Amino acid sequence: MNEKHKPQILIVENHESVRTSLKEWLFSIFDYCIFFEAASGEEAITMAFNIKPNIIIMDIMLGKINGIEATKQIKSKLPQTEVIMVTNYEVPQYQIEAKRAGAYDYILKRQINKELVPSLQRLLPKLSEDKESIEILLIEDNPGDVYLIEEITKLNEDVHMNIHHVDYLKKGVEFFNNNYVDLILLDLNLPDSIGINTLKNLKKHALQTPIIVLTGMADEQVAIEALREGAQDYLIKGSFKQDMFIRAIKYGMERNKIYTQLKNLTNTLSAQERNIRTIIEKNADGIAIISKNRVIRFVNPSLEQIFGKTQKELLDSFFEFPLSKDESSEIYIPHKNGKEVFAEMQTVCIEWEGEEAFLTSIRDITYRKEVEQIMQEQERLKGIIEMAGAICHEIDQPLQVLLSLSENNSSLDKFRLQVQKIEDITKKLNSITTK
């Protein structure tokens, strides 16, 4: 199937994991379709007006603009776009409101495996029956030029072009605000607006819609300025032929579509980057990015606390600890306030600003070490107490002998022997307590 004739499906879901899983699942079944994604009602409306999808799979709870309101706004300008509501809420009122907004179907998420594919299978065959059309707003005050453009568009067989003509900029803005428009053909010199300001004023309203400027002036400077102000193309009236005109319209729409997709991808990447940076900054572990020559390039707030140094002091300084890739190691960090900091360090290889680098995670384990030391000391004391009890029993025996000898007036040698035993036991006890 030709790429431009492939059915386009927009998935609107604010949970990224759900959105991605749904897209992958549907693509495994409908691999001839092109899938787009939106994370909010606002984004869905903007994307729908730009890419004009055939089908929208819409969640209800999307934030500021919910799925029902987004459906209502989209269907008001894109009546041919079908919307399938997919939600967790089995609420009759929601079903009624969704139907009133123009939704084709209402499916509960717990029934999605059973009902969504059949619903799409009913819709997709109908798309091939509909001839592709382009809604064009022509803002031109010269009747001759209007007639010429209308005749040129009628001769095109690939796609049906509906021309909506107005002769004033004010009327053009009013029509645009109340109707769906794929592309705008704009004469720069109108009864109520002259020159490049005509384009500037229109762009305030048509931010995402491609605009092709038409003018009778063969002025290269005006053309360059128009392109700088956001025009997709620039055509000189009376000098273009049918094929050139049709090509400009198609290319203008395609460039704008690619630009919109690129902008959405850029916004998504920026949001993901912000999320990752927030995670890093809020992480209790210290995180550092270190170059191949062991110079610190990035640190998070937790690393500043662990080292007792500011970001300014740490950045561009030499990282003195050995880097053991994919292995955990323990390091001792001399804190500037004099306290001892024990840390556990893990390192992996990454790419940072186009170069190989190390991502190092450092966790403060000082408290854990202190607890381990206390437990070891408690075990040692327990052993000493147990040993002391045994020694006391050993001392008791020679003492009893001495007492008996004293009562029986025994010889001095026997006394000395028992005293020596007591001295040996005392030395043994002393050696244990000094360990």
Secondary structure as UniProt FT lines:
FT   HELIX           3..5
FT   STRAND          8..12
FT   HELIX           16..29
FT   TURN            31..32
FT   STRAND          34..38
FT   HELIX           41..51
FT   STRAND          55..58
FT   HELIX           67..77
FT   TURN            79..80
FT   STRAND          82..87
FT   HELIX           92..101
FT   STRAND          105..108
FT   HELIX           109..111
FT   HELIX           112..127
FT   TURN            128..129
FT   STRAND          133..139
FT   HELIX           143..154
FT   STRAND          160..166
FT   HELIX           169..178
FT   STRAND          183..187
FT   TURN            191..192
FT   HELIX           196..203
FT   TURN            204..205
FT   STRAND          211..215
FT   HELIX           220..228
FT   TURN            229..230
FT   STRAND          233..236
FT   TURN            237..238
FT   HELIX           242..282
FT   STRAND          286..291
FT   TURN            292..293
FT   STRAND          295..299
FT   HELIX           301..307
FT   HELIX           311..314
FT   TURN            315..316
FT   STRAND          328..334
FT   TURN            336..337
FT   STRAND          340..352
FT   TURN            353..354
FT   STRAND          355..364
FT   HELIX           366..408
FT   HELIX           412..433
//
